[in-house]
């Protein structure tokens, strides 16, 4: 990879060259970049496939994890997920991991909206019930996404302290109250279950006003399902969290408390990623900021009793 390609990102010509070298039968399919992505860049390949290319970092573990486990999980999940179909080998031309996967139709939720809230709540609940089954002994370990909130206080303090004061306004005490309650909640004592680990608006797709697929399983691990239950506030529109939890039907009080805290943590992260100015993060995503603020308001405003 040339210095220019490394600085400017992966080019369409490079992707074509890699396909010609390693998967020539796919090389002549139409190829177009998909906007978005942070850790990876996506290129639509024909109508049914996508090329997923590492963008941030060089650790092959996330894509290797997807290659091994997604073909096993996909058949029993009620929403489409990307399934690896071809493996790209790092080379002198491009020394990072890349994978050809099935394409999941729809728009990322940070570019779309859920208008059928109750249907989306039931859909998400069904998906997570199917995913949250006891994982095998050799399932990937927690990547840090699934730690108990008490083990994430450094991240919480960093996100909250890095936001512009006006971003939270008068709600700082409310944010801390939800977080402190989550930190005090009992830990998960059940068997580790499959957990997506990073459900936020850029990692799900929507169509016809509801959830239509789940993508980016790079943080897949076996652990506490509360990590994914945070999506009740991070993904669903106002008023849908209670419907989701009722449909999910497997969450006790402690799990909900942990999930609310982790939803606050994810919301602050999204707000920070969308922030402009001196406190912004590299590779920021402007659409994530408003999505994070709406999610935070839902966590703080919605009562579940």
PyMOL commands that set and color helices and strands:
alter all, ss='L'
color gray80, all
select helices_A, chain A and resi 3-8+12-22+24-26+61-74+109-111+117-131+149-162+165-184+201-203+226-229+231-234+241-248+253-273+286-301
alter helices_A, ss='H'
color red, helices_A
select strands_A, chain A and resi 31-34+40-45+49-54+80-81+84-88+98-102+107-108+193-195+204-207+210-214+221-223
alter strands_A, ss='S'
color yellow, strands_A
deselect
rebuild
show_as cartoon
